[in-house]
Amino acid sequence: MIKINDIYDYLDEIAPFKLSEKWDNTGLLIGDKTETISKIGFCMDITEEIVERCIIEDISLIISHHPVIFNPITNISKNSIVYKLIKNNISTIAIHTNLDKSPIGTSYALAKSIGLSTIKNIDITDSERYFKISVYTPKSHLDQIFEAMVKEGAGKFANYSHTSFSSEGISTFKPSKNTVPFIGDGEKLQINNEIKIETIVEEKKLDNIISAMLKIHPYETPAYDIIENHAIQDGYGFCKVGSLKSEMTAIELGRIVKQALNCDYIRVLPYCDKIKNVSVLAGSGSSYIKNILGKSQAFITSDIKHDTMIYAMKNKITLIDAGHYQTEFIVFKHIESMINKKFNSIKTTIFTEDKPIIKII
């Protein structure tokens, strides 16, 4: 059976909750991590219509982008959404600014949906520290030790796993009276052939990896060392930049965005008409306009302000305002796909009842 905690932990891998802005409220907001679930619903905002569907369709977990509890609550009335969620045993997890910063989060999904390649961060807001762990072992136990460490997340970086380097060497030790060495006996100097296995480890997984290694290692007192790796860091940030397959005009790019996000309309400010590199920020991104200067010819976001338009016009940057909901909602196709692949017994639904109704007159 799949528990809420299993889903929570997987979401924490995709978009670590510790990345959330201080003002944000993410994570498990309603429910118990030990509860079992079989159906999940995804949405931008939890509305009464969505709660009613969950009740009818027996969906016991909602994963929303915007938190259902944001400001402090002083009372929970019978007619409130929070009351109805609790009464009907519907749990909620919010993945908001942590998902916005994720390398495979909202802005990444937006970039992929319009066909950008070589997608990377415009700026780094947070980073994950990595360490190199070196373990000394007899050759007979090398594979067992490495696999135990890999199982806990060692050797994983970007799209690669099982990364390591091994080298052979000579070890020496002299056991005292009260020891029970794996190799040798008595109080004699031992000279042995050993393997040093080195791999990288995320800081948050370090303790579990060390524990797994120590359980498998045959030595009474295993030798290992840990060094912070300054050469490797996972970067997180709100704004992404990528490249189009071929150069195009602002209107051509606008048409691609409109179709990809299924927008009723978009706003295009065509201040540059030869576009190859495009910056994207799902949701409200006006404040990032200066960050993209010199890095792209176009910026796709939403809720674009007047002063942002003036800045873009002066600096010849094309702006495309594709709507707050539309630029963020696209991410749930990616999240749903990843969860279905990881937990194939879970049934999932992407709700659209929260989509804002806007009439152009």
Secondary structure, DSSP 8 states (H G I E B T S, - for coil): -EEHHHHHHHHHHHS-GGGS-TT---EEEES-TT-EESEEEEESS--HHHHHHHHHHT--EEEESS-S--S--S---TTSHHHHHHHTT-EEEE--HHHHHSTTSHHHHHHHHTT-EEEEESS-SEEEEEEEEEEEE-GGGHHHHHHHHHHTTTT-BTTB-S--EEEEEEEEE---TT---SS--TT--EEEEEEEEEEEEEGGGHHHHHHHHHHH--SSS--EEEEEEEEEEEEE-S-EEEEEEEEE-HHHHHHHHHHHTT-S--EEE-S-S-EEEEEEEEEE-GGGGGGGTTT-SEEEEES--HHHHHHHHHTT-EEEE--HHHHHHTHHHHHHHHHHHH-TT-EEEE--TT-------
